[in-house]
Amino acid sequence: MFIIDRFEGNMAVIEYNGRTFDLPKNLLPKEAKEGDVLKISIEVDREETEKRRKRIKNLMNELFE
């Protein structure tokens, strides 16, 4: 469970499993407030990952040619 502990400037302090971490406030819904429980979904962007791999491969080829 991710809980908004507090806000510090432009950051939200999030509590998860007894630990805290900072998250930019602009990534949260505007109505989010202290004490709210967050649902977080993460997915891999396959298309952007492939573009990045190709870009890196091209840069490496240029360097080592």
N, C-alpha and C positions, 0 to 999 in steps of 0.2 A: 504494500500500500504506500503510495506517494502522497505526502501531506505537505501543504504549504505551511511552513513554520512561521515565517515572517518575510517582510520585504526590507531590503537594505539598498536604498538608491534604486538603480536600474536592475537590481538582481532580486530574485526570489530564492530564499533559503528553503530547500526541500528536504524533508526527513524521509528516509527510507531504511527500514530494518535497523533502526537505532543509530544511524549515521546521517549526516547532513551533507548536502552539496549545493552549489549555487547554479542557478539556471537563469539566463536572461529573461527578465520580466516580459519582454515583448513576444516571447514564445508561448506565453500563457493566454488563455481567453481573457478579454478585457474585464469580465465580471468576476474573475478569480480573486479570492480574498483569503486572508489568514485562516487556517483551520480547514480549508477545503481539501477534499481528497481528489486526487487527479487520476484519470485513466490515461495511460500512455500506451501508444501503439507505435511500434518501430518496424519498418520494412526495408528491405534492400531494394535500391533503385538499380535494377539490372542494366538499363539503358545507359544511365550516367556512369555506372561502373565500367562498362565496356568502352565508352568514349574515353574515359580516363586511362584505361589500360593501353588503348591504341595511342593516345597522346604521349604517354610515358615511353612506350616502345619506340615511337618515332624519334623522340628526343635521345634515347639511348643509341639508336642507330646512327643518328647524326654525330653524336659524341665519339663513337668508336669506329667511324669509317675513315 
